[in-house]
Amino acid sequence: MLKARITFAGAAFLSALLPAPASADLPVARYRIERVYPHDSGAFTEGLFYRDGFLYESTGLEGQSDIRKVRLEDGMVLQRVMLPKNLFGEGIVDWKNEIVSLTWQTGIGFRWSLAGFRRRGQFRYAGEGWGMTRNDRDLVMSDGTPVLRFLDPVTLRVRRRLTVTAEGRPLNDINELEWVKGEILANIWKTDLIARIDPATGRVKGWIDLTGLRQRAARPGIDSVANGIAYDRVRDRLFVTGKNWRSLFEISLVPAR
């Protein structure tokens, strides 16, 4: 099983929330589907962002991992670059005219040109690589633990570490990330939940419950989980998808009552 480790504390915490999320102390927002777009069901989605009218996506699995530029309207892959066959691709983020990408367990990252996907450099990091996002100053990286790393975009050295907690407990299995309106949105692996994280304190401010989307879009399989969040800042649009999902959804949030 891919990424088949989850701490007992994290599993117990999330399983307690999932059956009746409305009873949680933190607010749980639902979603409204605004539009449905085609998505490559062969894409084992690990990273996603939106820029200048296009989606950029990274996929996982050894021998199949790539980075691709995708036309939103029809899901067509306009451009792609394959990772070396021994690497499992993970999160990606844009910084100026580059893409920075992670791999899962090999501690190897890459820098690519945004135009043309030409490899510009390689770097190393400790631990695993999972998700990536950014603000105007830092790149933010998840590694499956409760700790997010804020990186210098030029040197990729760690500027600070932030421990994420929900109701006072460390939150494990933080996966794909997206910076949206001053919050970090994070898929929580093997759940239908997105955490809304305060980047100053690390506290989870609330949840977004995507229950129902996986059943509608995913092909059968235990690994076909929700993973992939992208935000169009210009038009204020939020997109979500998952591993091997046939659809990508534009959603709006229905606040918790």
WOZIZI-V605708 format. One record per residue. N is the residue number from 1. RES is the residue in one small letter. PSI is psi in whole degrees, -180 to 180 (none if undefined). D_CENTER is the distance of its C-alpha to the mean C-alpha in Angstrom with 1 decimal. Layout:
# WOZIZI-V605708
N&RES&PSI&D_CENTER + N&RES&PSI&D_CENTER
This chain:
# WOZIZI-V605708
1&m&134&19.4 + 2&l&136&16.2 + 3&k&44&14.7 + 4&a&41&17.5 + 5&r&136&17.9 + 6&i&132&17.3 + 7&t&151&19.7 + 8&f&-43&22.4 + 9&a&-44&21.9 + 10&g&-41&18.2 + 11&a&-44&19.1 + 12&a&-41&22.1 + 13&f&-49&20.5 + 14&l&-38&17.8 + 15&s&-30&20.4 + 16&a&-33&22.7 + 17&l&-38&20.5 + 18&l&-43&19.6 + 19&p&-35&23.2 + 20&a&70&24.1 + 21&p&-26&21.4 + 22&a&-17&23.9 + 23&s&-4&25.9 + 24&a&154&23.4 + 25&d&-34&24.5 + 26&l&146&21.3 + 27&p&143&21.0 + 28&v&110&19.0 + 29&a&145&18.3 + 30&r&-173&18.5 + 31&y&158&17.6 + 32&r&129&19.9 + 33&i&121&19.1 + 34&e&-35&20.4 + 35&r&150&20.0 + 36&v&132&18.9 + 37&y&151&18.2 + 38&p&147&18.6 + 39&h&142&15.8 + 40&d&113&16.7 + 41&s&-9&17.0 + 42&g&-1&17.4 + 43&a&116&13.9 + 44&f&80&12.0 + 45&t&128&8.6 + 46&e&-32&6.3 + 47&g&151&5.2 + 48&l&137&6.4 + 49&f&163&8.7 + 50&y&134&12.2 + 51&r&130&15.3 + 52&d&41&19.0 + 53&g&-1&18.9 + 54&f&155&16.7 + 55&l&143&13.2 + 56&y&130&12.0 + 57&e&143&10.0 + 58&s&147&10.0 + 59&t&159&11.2 + 60&g&-168&12.4 + 61&l&132&15.8 + 62&e&135&18.7 + 63&g&-9&20.8 + 64&q&-5&18.4 + 65&s&134&15.5 + 66&d&172&15.4 + 67&i&135&14.0 + 68&r&152&15.2 + 69&k&128&16.2 + 70&v&136&16.4 + 71&r&123&18.8 + 72&l&-46&17.4 + 73&e&-37&20.7 + 74&d&3&21.3 + 75&g&9&18.3 + 76&m&134&20.5 + 77&v&115&19.2 + 78&l&-25&21.2 + 79&q&146&20.5 + 80&r&157&18.9 + 81&v&135&19.4 + 82&m&143&19.4 + 83&l&159&18.6 + 84&p&145&21.5 + 85&k&-22&22.1 + 86&n&2&21.8 + 87&l&145&18.2 + 88&f&107&15.0 + 89&g&147&12.4 + 90&e&-137&8.9 + 91&g&156&6.7 + 92&i&156&8.6 + 93&v&151&10.0 + 94&d&145&13.3 + 95&w&111&16.3 + 96&k&-118&19.5 + 97&n&26&20.5 + 98&e&163&18.2 + 99&i&134&14.8 + 100&v&132&13.8 + 101&s&152&12.2 + 102&l&163&11.9 + 103&t&165&13.3 + 104&w&-74&13.2 + 105&q&4&16.6 + 106&t&-9&18.7 + 107&g&26&17.9 + 108&i&130&18.1 + 109&g&164&16.2 + 110&f&156&17.4 + 111&r&134&18.2 + 112&w&151&18.7 + 113&s&138&20.6 + 114&l&-39&18.8 + 115&a&115&22.0 + 116&g&-13&23.0 + 117&f&43&20.2 + 118&r&134&22.9 + 119&r&124&22.1 + 120&r&-16&23.2 + 121&g&171&22.6 + 122&q&148&21.3 + 123&f&168&20.5 + 124&r&155&20.3 + 125&y&157&18.6 + 126&a&149&19.4 + 127&g&-162&17.5 + 128&e&161&14.4 + 129&g&130&11.4 + 130&w&-85&7.9 + 131&g&166&5.1 + 132&m&148&6.7 + 133&t&-169&8.0 + 134&r&160&11.7 + 135&n&-156&14.7 + 136&d&-4&18.1 + 137&r&-34&19.1 + 138&d&153&16.4 + 139&l&144&13.3 + 140&v&133&11.1 + 141&m&137&9.9 + 142&s&156&9.0 + 143&d&18&11.2 + 144&g&-11&11.3 + 145&t&178&14.1 + 146&p&-1&14.6 + 147&v&124&14.9 + 148&l&142&12.8 + 149&r&131&14.5 + 150&f&119&15.5 + 151&l&146&16.7 + 152&d&124&19.5 + 153&p&-23&18.3 + 154&v&-52&21.7 + 155&t&-20&22.4 + 156&l&20&19.0 + 157&r&151&20.9 + 158&v&122&19.6 + 159&r&-41&20.9 + 160&r&163&20.0 + 161&r&144&18.2 + 162&l&120&17.1 + 163&t&126&17.4 + 164&v&130&15.5 + 165&t&148&17.9 + 166&a&119&18.4 + 167&e&40&22.0 + 168&g&-2&23.0 + 169&r&139&21.3 + 170&p&139&18.6 + 171&l&114&15.3 + 172&n&171&14.1 + 173&d&38&11.2 + 174&i&124&8.5 + 175&n&-117&5.4 + 176&e&143&1.7 + 177&l&152&3.9 + 178&e&133&6.4 + 179&w&117&10.1 + 180&v&114&12.3 + 181&k&48&16.0 + 182&g&5&16.2 + 183&e&157&13.6 + 184&i&118&10.2 + 185&l&136&8.2 + 186&a&124&6.1 + 187&n&138&5.8 + 188&i&116&8.9 + 189&w&137&9.5 + 190&k&21&12.5 + 191&t&172&12.8 + 192&d&15&12.6 + 193&l&142&11.8 + 194&i&128&9.6 + 195&a&140&11.0 + 196&r&106&12.5 + 197&i&133&13.2 + 198&d&115&16.2 + 199&p&-11&15.6 + 200&a&-40&19.4 + 201&t&-22&20.0 + 202&g&-3&16.9 + 203&r&139&18.0 + 204&v&123&16.1 + 205&k&-21&17.8 + 206&g&-179&17.0 + 207&w&156&14.8 + 208&i&123&13.8 + 209&d&113&15.1 + 210&l&17&14.0 + 211&t&131&16.9 + 212&g&-29&18.5 + 213&l&-41&15.9 + 214&r&-44&15.4 + 215&q&-29&19.2 + 216&r&-32&19.6 + 217&a&-21&17.3 + 218&a&148&16.7 + 219&r&158&19.3 + 220&p&142&20.8 + 221&g&142&19.3 + 222&i&-18&17.8 + 223&d&0&14.7 + 224&s&61&13.9 + 225&v&163&11.4 + 226&a&128&9.1 + 227&n&115&5.6 + 228&g&112&4.5 + 229&i&131&5.5 + 230&a&147&8.2 + 231&y&129&11.3 + 232&d&101&14.8 + 233&r&-31&16.7 + 234&v&-44&20.0 + 235&r&6&20.2 + 236&d&56&18.0 + 237&r&137&16.0 + 238&l&128&12.7 + 239&f&143&11.1 + 240&v&151&9.2 + 241&t&-164&9.5 + 242&g&179&9.3 + 243&k&122&10.7 + 244&n&27&14.2 + 245&w&145&14.3 + 246&r&-3&17.2 + 247&s&151&16.0 + 248&l&136&13.5 + 249&f&132&14.4 + 250&e&123&15.3 + 251&i&155&15.8 + 252&s&158&17.7 + 253&l&138&17.8 + 254&v&110&20.9 + 255&p&154&21.6 + 256&a&144&22.7 + 257&r&none&26.5
